[in-house]
Amino acid sequence: MKFLITFAILAVGISAVPYSAYYPVDFSDERLVTGAIESAIKDMSQAIKDAGLDPFHIKRESMSYELPVPVLFKIDAFVEEVLSTGLSNIKINRLNYSVLLSRLNFDIELPLVHFSLGDANADAVFFSSDRDFSASGSINVERIRVVGEVRVSIGVISGISVRSLTISFTLNDITSDANLVVFGKDYSDDFNNFVGGVVPDTIKAHYKEINELLEIVLLEVINDNL
């Protein structure tokens, strides 16, 4: 028998990182089932680190470009101290499998994902007009959490199939403390209000639809790999 732990990886929002390992599981042993899932999550966390995604750090990068006639277009730009942390910190709050009920319960979260930018600046000329851009600051995504339950049926002939899957995705908050100036106008308050207010409020208003989508996708992935 094979049980794919992709649902746990997708559940914590890191499906962008490739992961295709299969874990053979004896579903008559509760500790083997949970142990395989814990091992898969640890491997996923390490894969994120090995890919250079946590921490992700750019000390400084710069670029310059101009057309043969610079008055039409020219740009000089740089970014420095770009930092992202927390993507690999996958915390298992609860994970248990009941042989008697053929039911797996899990509670997994990313406690904090942090993004920060020390400085970014661009000076451009566009059809003889001077354009400038600058940005700095940080964004924190707090407690991305997924609680779920998977019920399976185990038959001697039919093998393993999923009877039901329920997912509850929640996001605690997003805080933004950024400075953004475009063409000489300060958009810092607008940006922070959008990222720290509109975005989390929109996600919370659509929890039902997000959970429904997660259930559809994860159920398909699990059934395809049992």
C-alpha positions as CSV (number, residue, x, y, z in Angstrom):
1,M,0.0,0.0,0.0
2,K,1.1,3.6,-0.6
3,F,0.0,6.8,1.0
4,L,1.0,10.1,-0.5
5,I,1.6,12.9,2.0
6,T,1.0,15.6,-0.6
7,F,-2.2,16.7,1.1
8,A,-0.2,17.8,4.2
9,I,2.2,19.7,2.1
10,L,-0.5,21.5,0.1
11,A,-2.4,22.1,3.3
12,V,0.3,24.4,4.6
13,G,0.6,26.3,1.4
14,I,3.9,25.3,0.0
15,S,2.8,23.3,-3.0
16,A,5.1,25.5,-5.2
17,V,8.1,23.4,-4.1
18,P,8.3,20.1,-6.0
19,Y,7.8,17.0,-3.8
20,S,7.0,13.5,-5.1
21,A,8.2,11.0,-2.6
22,Y,5.9,8.1,-1.7
23,Y,5.8,6.6,1.8
24,P,4.7,2.9,2.1
25,V,2.4,2.6,5.0
26,D,0.8,-0.3,6.9
27,F,-2.6,1.1,7.8
28,S,-3.0,-1.5,10.5
29,D,-0.3,0.3,12.5
30,E,-1.3,3.7,13.9
31,R,2.3,4.7,14.7
32,L,3.6,3.8,11.3
33,V,1.0,5.9,9.6
34,T,1.7,9.0,11.7
35,G,5.4,8.3,11.6
36,A,5.5,8.3,7.8
37,I,3.6,11.6,7.6
38,E,5.9,13.2,10.1
39,S,8.9,12.0,8.1
40,A,7.4,13.4,4.9
41,I,6.8,16.8,6.5
42,K,10.4,16.9,7.9
43,D,11.7,16.0,4.4
44,M,9.6,18.8,2.9
45,S,10.9,21.3,5.4
46,Q,14.5,20.3,4.6
47,A,13.8,20.5,0.9
48,I,12.7,24.1,1.3
49,K,15.9,24.9,3.2
50,D,18.1,23.0,0.6
51,A,16.4,25.0,-2.2
52,G,17.5,28.2,-0.5
53,L,14.0,29.4,0.2
54,D,14.3,29.6,4.0
55,P,16.1,31.7,4.7
56,F,16.0,33.5,1.3
57,H,18.4,36.3,1.3
58,I,19.7,38.8,-1.3
59,K,22.4,41.1,0.0
60,R,22.4,43.3,-3.0
61,E,21.4,43.1,-6.6
62,S,21.6,46.0,-9.2
63,M,20.8,46.5,-12.8
64,S,21.1,49.1,-15.5
65,Y,19.6,49.3,-18.9
66,E,19.2,51.9,-21.6
67,L,18.0,52.0,-25.2
68,P,20.5,53.2,-27.9
69,V,18.7,56.5,-27.5
70,P,18.6,56.9,-23.7
71,V,16.2,59.8,-23.7
72,L,13.5,57.3,-24.7
73,F,14.2,54.8,-22.0
74,K,16.9,54.4,-19.3
75,I,16.8,52.7,-15.9
76,D,19.2,52.2,-12.9
77,A,17.9,50.1,-10.1
78,F,19.0,48.1,-7.1
79,V,17.6,46.1,-4.2
80,E,19.4,45.2,-1.0
81,E,18.8,43.1,2.1
82,V,15.9,41.1,0.8
83,L,15.0,38.5,3.4
84,S,12.3,35.8,3.8
85,T,12.1,33.4,6.7
86,G,9.6,30.9,8.1
87,L,8.5,28.9,5.0
88,S,10.2,25.7,6.4
89,N,8.9,26.0,9.9
90,I,6.1,23.5,9.6
91,K,4.6,22.9,13.0
92,I,2.5,19.8,13.7
93,N,0.1,20.7,16.5
94,R,-1.8,17.4,16.2
95,L,-1.5,14.3,14.2
96,N,-3.2,11.0,14.9
97,Y,-4.6,8.0,13.1
98,S,-7.2,5.6,14.4
99,V,-7.2,2.1,13.1
100,L,-10.6,1.4,14.6
101,L,-12.2,4.4,12.9
102,S,-9.9,4.5,9.9
103,R,-9.6,8.2,10.4
104,L,-6.7,10.6,10.3
105,N,-6.8,13.9,12.1
106,F,-4.2,16.6,11.6
107,D,-3.5,20.2,12.7
108,I,-0.6,21.8,10.9
109,E,0.6,25.4,10.7
110,L,3.2,27.9,9.6
111,P,3.5,30.1,12.7
112,L,5.1,33.1,11.0
113,V,6.3,33.9,7.5
114,H,8.4,37.0,7.4
115,F,9.4,39.2,4.4
116,S,11.6,42.3,4.6
117,L,13.3,44.7,2.2
118,G,16.1,46.9,3.4
119,D,16.0,49.2,0.4
120,A,14.9,49.2,-3.2
121,N,15.3,52.1,-5.6
122,A,14.9,52.8,-9.3
123,D,15.6,55.9,-11.3
124,A,14.3,55.9,-14.9
125,V,13.9,58.1,-17.9
126,F,10.8,57.5,-20.0
127,F,10.4,59.7,-23.1
128,S,12.4,62.5,-21.4
129,S,10.4,62.3,-18.2
130,D,12.2,61.4,-14.9
131,R,10.6,58.5,-13.0
132,D,11.6,57.2,-9.6
133,F,10.6,54.4,-7.2
134,S,11.7,53.5,-3.7
135,A,10.6,50.9,-1.2
136,S,11.6,49.4,2.1
137,G,9.9,47.7,5.1
138,S,8.5,44.3,6.1
139,I,5.4,42.1,5.9
140,N,4.5,39.3,8.4
141,V,2.0,36.6,7.6
142,E,0.9,35.2,11.0
143,R,-0.3,31.6,11.6
144,I,-1.4,29.9,8.4
145,R,-3.2,26.9,9.9
146,V,-4.9,23.9,8.4
147,V,-7.0,21.5,10.5
148,G,-8.4,18.4,8.7
149,E,-9.8,15.0,8.9
150,V,-9.5,12.1,6.4
151,R,-11.7,9.1,6.6
152,V,-10.6,6.0,4.6
153,S,-12.0,2.7,3.7
154,I,-9.8,-0.4,3.7
155,G,-10.9,-3.5,1.8
156,V,-9.1,-6.7,1.1
157,I,-9.9,-6.5,-2.6
158,S,-10.7,-2.9,-3.2
159,G,-7.7,-1.6,-1.2
160,I,-7.7,1.9,0.2
161,S,-10.1,4.7,-0.7
162,V,-11.1,8.0,0.9
163,R,-14.6,8.1,2.2
164,S,-14.5,11.8,3.2
165,L,-12.2,14.7,3.6
166,T,-12.8,17.9,5.6
167,I,-10.4,20.9,5.7
168,S,-10.5,24.0,7.8
169,F,-8.0,26.7,6.6
170,T,-7.4,29.8,8.7
171,L,-5.1,32.8,8.5
172,N,-4.6,34.7,11.8
173,D,-3.3,38.0,10.3
174,I,-1.1,39.9,7.9
175,T,0.8,42.9,9.2
176,S,2.6,45.3,6.9
177,D,5.1,48.1,7.7
178,A,6.3,49.2,4.4
179,N,7.4,52.5,2.8
180,L,6.6,53.0,-0.9
181,V,7.1,56.0,-3.0
182,V,6.3,56.0,-6.7
183,F,6.9,59.0,-8.9
184,G,7.4,61.2,-5.9
185,K,4.1,60.3,-4.2
186,D,4.0,58.4,-0.9
187,Y,1.8,55.3,-1.2
188,S,2.9,53.7,2.1
189,D,-0.4,54.0,3.9
190,D,-2.4,52.7,0.9
191,F,-0.1,49.7,0.5
192,N,-0.1,48.8,4.2
193,N,-3.9,49.1,4.4
194,F,-4.3,46.9,1.4
195,V,-1.8,44.2,2.4
196,G,-2.7,44.3,6.1
197,G,-6.4,45.0,5.8
198,V,-8.0,44.2,2.4
199,V,-6.0,41.0,1.7
200,P,-6.7,39.2,5.1
201,D,-10.3,40.4,5.2
202,T,-10.9,39.1,1.7
203,I,-9.3,35.7,2.6
204,K,-11.4,35.5,5.8
205,A,-14.6,36.4,3.8
206,H,-13.9,33.4,1.5
207,Y,-12.8,30.8,4.0
208,K,-15.7,28.5,2.9
209,E,-14.7,28.6,-0.8
210,I,-11.0,28.2,0.0
211,N,-11.7,25.2,2.1
212,E,-13.9,23.7,-0.6
213,L,-11.2,24.2,-3.2
214,L,-8.6,22.6,-0.9
215,E,-10.9,19.6,-0.3
216,I,-11.4,19.1,-4.0
217,V,-7.7,19.3,-4.9
218,L,-6.4,17.2,-2.0
219,L,-9.1,14.5,-2.4
220,E,-8.1,14.1,-6.1
221,V,-4.4,14.0,-5.2
222,I,-4.8,11.5,-2.5
223,N,-7.1,9.2,-4.5
224,D,-4.7,9.3,-7.5
225,N,-1.9,8.0,-5.3
226,L,-3.4,5.5,-2.9
